[in-house]
Amino acid sequence: MVMSDKLVTLAIRTYQRAQMIKTVLEDNGIETVIHNLNLEHPEMAVGVRVRIKENDLPRALKIVEEMESAYKEENPRLNTQVLIPIDFNDIIYKTIDYGFGFADVLSAEVVFLYVYFSPAFTITMNNDISTYSISDNELLRRIINTANADAENMTNLIKSRMEKGELPNLPFHFELKEGVPEEVVLDYCKKNNPALVVMGMQGRNPSEEIVGSVAAEVMESCTAPVFAIPPQMTLNTPEDIHKVAFLTNFDQKDLIAIDRTITLLGSRKLEFYFIHASEKNEAWDEVMLAGIKAYFSGHYPYLVTHYALLGSNNSPEMIDDYLKEKNIELLAFNTRRRRFLSRLFNPGIVYKLVQHAATPLFATHIN
């Protein structure tokens, strides 16, 4: 096969979207092949590959980009997404409830993102041309077949629950991508700008290492707000959340972050606890907390507000004890992206909260 005839993957989409792309490309004279690993039920497949000849790639990319832009304009609801990264573990059912609950508030589409590791690749050089081959193609096939089966089962479950009125009737679809989970989630958010990410704090194989937490990495580095659910979550829907704590550093950006928290939870009666954690107990801290409380009491009269000073800014145990004492149902905070080496050698409070908190976390990213 000459280089210009080599098939390359143009896009990975659901079966329906892949068929639409294929039709448009072939109408423009570009030969297109659809490849998926769920031949018995192709309509249920995630990770359907749209493949074309390599020399058609520049023109095909332009056509698909124009097609996707037109599709979003025709479907304005789809411009807003709630992203749910999944690995089909036990906590996924609680994540679904919250994902669809928030999507209903935001008038958004739900996107399930499943990330898989591919088998190792081998690389050979031949006349300055690199040839890539999968060392264990059958393993890759099994991985994707399993993901397709899980997605099919979950699709049927979600549709059944919609029919029973247990979930709002919203559009949703699955996306299958290869790579490192936290990197793929962050890249997806950067490109698609979802309104919210809803995810569990532990995956199928929870790591003992703080730095190994996918949820913590996403919360600290993501461009979108993140709602993280602990394994011991007992509340069923966003409507069950009434008592919220906000961890503040007296930054003006905290005011925007608090407003976003209130907006996400809806205009109902909420009880807010403004927390400032510091090694030094200064009188000015109490003045600032009282000012925040007064500001939000004036702007949001339906809020019941409290404030508290905690004795350490780096103790998740102390924060967690306070949350339990006050029966807090959500801890919210604003976070800023830190350099990788800083996170590696000095894990921030976000990583420690993920490991210790039994309370859901909501992280915004107002820079």
N, C-alpha and C positions, 0 to 999 in steps of 0.2 A: 504494500500500500504506500503510495507516495504521500509526502507530507501534506499536500493540499487536500487529499481525500480522507485524512484521518478524522474519525469522529470524536468530537469533544462535547462535554456537557455544557449546555447553554444555561439551563435553569433547572431547579428541583422544585416541583409544585405538586399540589393535589392533582388527582387524575382529571377532574373537570377542567381545571385551569391549564393543565398540560395539553389537553385536547384543543382548547381554544387557541393556545399559542401555536400549536402545530398547524391548525387550519389557516391562521393568519400568515404564518411563514410560508406555507406552501402556496398560498394565493400570491405571494410575492416572489415565487420561483425558487424558494430555498427548500431543498430536500430535508425532511425532518423525520427523526425516528424517536418514538416514545419507548422507554425501557422502564419496567417496574418488576418487582419481585413478588407480586401477589396476583398471579395470573387468573386465579379462580374468581377473585372479587376485585378487579382493578379499580372499581369506583370507590373502594374503601381505602385504597393504598395511600400511604404517606411516602414522601421521598420519590415520586415519579420523576424520572430524568428525561428532559427534552434534549436530544442530541442532534447535532448538525455537523457538516463538514467544516474543518478548521478554517478554510479560506472564506467561508461565509460568515464567520464570527463577527467582524466589525459591523456589517450591514444588519445582521440578525439582532445584535445588541441594541442598535438604534430603534429597530422596529418594536422590540419587546418593551423598551423603555417608554416609547410613545403609547403603546398599548396599555401598559400598567397605569400610566398617568390618566388616560381616558377612562379606564375602569374605575379609578378612584373618584373621578369627577362625576361619573354616573351613579356611584354608590357612596354618597357623602358620609353615611353612617360608618363605612369601613375606614374612613380616615382616622377614626378613634379606635384604639385597640387596648384591651387589657391582656397582657402577656402572662401566661402561666407556664413556666419551665417545669417539666415533669420527668420522672423516671418510673412512673407507674408503681409507686410504693403505697403503703397503707395510708399515709397522710394525704394522698391526692384527693380523697373524697371531701375532706374538709376544705382543701384548697379550691376545689370546684365550686363549692357552695359560696365561698367568699369571692372567688373570681367572677362568677355570674352575678352575685349580689352587687358588687361594685360596678360591673359592666352595665347593669341596669340603671344605676344612678348616673353613670357617665354617658349613657346611650352609645355603647361601644360594642364592637365585635370582640369575641374571645378567641385568642390564638394560643394553642397548646404547642410548646416547643420542646421536642425530644432530641437530646444530643447524645450521640453514640461515638465510641472510639472505634476506629477501623483497625484491621490487622496491620502489621508492619508492612511497609513498602520496600521493595528492593529496586535499586537503580543501576542500570548498566549503560555504558557509553559505547556508541557505535558511530564512527565517522562524525564526531562532534554533535551527535543527536542523542538526547537523553530518552531512554525508554523506561517507563514506569510500569511495574506489574505488582499485583497484590499477591503476597506470599501465601495467603490462605483465603482464597475467594469463597470457599464454602462457609468459613466462619463469618465473613461479611454478609453472606446470603442469610445465614441463620439469624444474625443480629437484626437485619432489616425485616425479615419475615416475622420475627417475634414482635418487633415494634408495630408492624402492620396489624398483626392479630390483636395486640393490646389496644391499638387505636380503634379498630373495628368494634371490639367489645365495649370500649368506653363510649364510642359514638352511639351505639345502641342504647346503652344505659342512660346517657344524657337525653336522648330523644324520648325515651320512656318516661323519665322524670319530668321533662317538659310537658308531655301529654297529661301527666297527673297533677300538674300545677306546682310541682316541687321546685322547679327552676324556671326563671323567666325565659320566654321564647326569644332567644337572641341568636344571631348568626355565629358560627364557630367553625374552626378548622384546625387541622394538625399540620405541623411542619417538622420534618426530620432533617437534622443537620449533623455533619461529622465534625468532631473537634473536641476541645477541652470545654466542659460545661460553662464555667464562668466566663471564658473568653467568647464563646459563641453567644451567650446571653447578652453580654456587654456590647458586642458587635451588632447584634440584632437591634438593640435599643438605640444605638447610635444611628443606624440607618433608617429605622422605622418610627422612632420617637413615640412609643406607646404612652398612653395616659397613665398607666399604672402597671407594675409588675407584682404579681401575687405568687408567692412561693413558700415551700416548707423550709424550716431551718435545718432539717436533716434529710439526706438522701437515703437511697437503699443501703449504702455502705457508709454510715457516718464515720468521719475521721476523728481520731482522738486529738489531733493537732489543731490548735487554734487557727493557724495560718491556712489549714486545709479546708476551711469552711467555705463552700460555694456561696451560701447565703450572705455571709459577712463580706466576701469580696464584691458581690453584686451590690449590696447595700452601700458600701463605701465608695465604689467607683462608677456606679450606674448614672446615666444622664436622666433617667426617669425615676419617679418616686417608687418605693418598694414597700410592700406589705408582707411581712414574714410571719409564718405561723409555726409555733412550737409544737413538738409531738404531743404534748399533754393538753392541747387546746380543748376547751369544753364548750365554748360558745359556738353556736351553729351558724349565725348569719351576722352581717354588719349591723343589723338592727338591734342585736343583743348587746352592742357596745354602748355603754352610757358613762363610764368613768374612765377618763383619759388623763395620763400624766405626760407632760412635755418637759424634756430635759433642756434647759436653756443656759446659754453663756452670755446673755444680755447683749447679743448681737442684733442689730436692726433687722437682719435677714430672718431672725427667728420669728418676727411678726408675720412675715409672708408665709413662712413654713407653718405657723400655727393656723393661719387663715386657710391654708390648703388642707390641713387636717380637718378643720371644722367643715369645710365644703365637702370633703370626701364622705364624711359621716352624715351629712344632711342637716337640715335646719330643724332639729328636734332638741329637746332639753338634754344637755350634756353637763357633766360635772368635770371641770378641768383642774388638775393639780400642776402648778408650775414649780419645777424642781431646779434648784441650782446646787451642783456638787462642787465643793472646793475644799482644799486643804486648810485655807485660812478663813476664819469666820469674821468678816468685816461688816461694819454697820451699813456701808454703802450697798452691800448685796441685798440687805433687807429692803432698802429704799427702792432699788431697781425691781425687785420682785413685786413689791407693793404697787409700783408704777405699771408693771405689766398686767397685774390683776385688775387695776382700775381701768386701764385702756380697754381690755376685752370686756369688762363688765359694761362699759359705756357703749361699745360698738356692737356687742352681742348680748343684749339684755336677758336672753333666755339661758345664758350660761351661768352655772354656779361655779365660782372660782375659789381656789385655795392656793397657798404657796408654802414651800418648805426649803430649808437649807440642810444639805447633807454634808457630813464631815470629810468626804474624800471624793476627788474627781476621777479616781481610777479604780473604784471598788464596785464591781458588778454585784457582789454579794450584798453590800449595803443598799444599793439601789433596789435589788430584788426583794430584800426584806421590807423596804418601805412600800413597794408595790403590793406585797402580800398583806401588810398591815392595813392598808387603805382599800384593799380589794380592787385595785386598779385593773382594768380590762384591756388597756392598750397603752404602750409607751411609745411616744413619738419624739423625734429629734431631727435636727438638720445636721448634715455631715458634709464634709468637703473631701475631695480626692487628695490622697497623699501619695508620695512617691513609693515605688515598689520596695526599695531597700528600707525605707522608713517603716513600712508595714511589716516587713520581714523580721527586722530586729527589734521593733518596738510596736507590737500589735496594739491598735487603738481600742477604745472603749467599745466600739461596735463589735469587734471580734469577741470580746469578753462577754458582752451581753448575749450574743448568739449562743455561746456555750452555756450560759448560766440561767438566762431569763426563762421563766415559765409563762411569760406574758407575751402576746403578739407585739411585734415591733413595726413601726411605720417610719421609714427614713425618707426625708426629702433632700433635695440637692440644690439649694439656693446659693449660688456663688457670688 
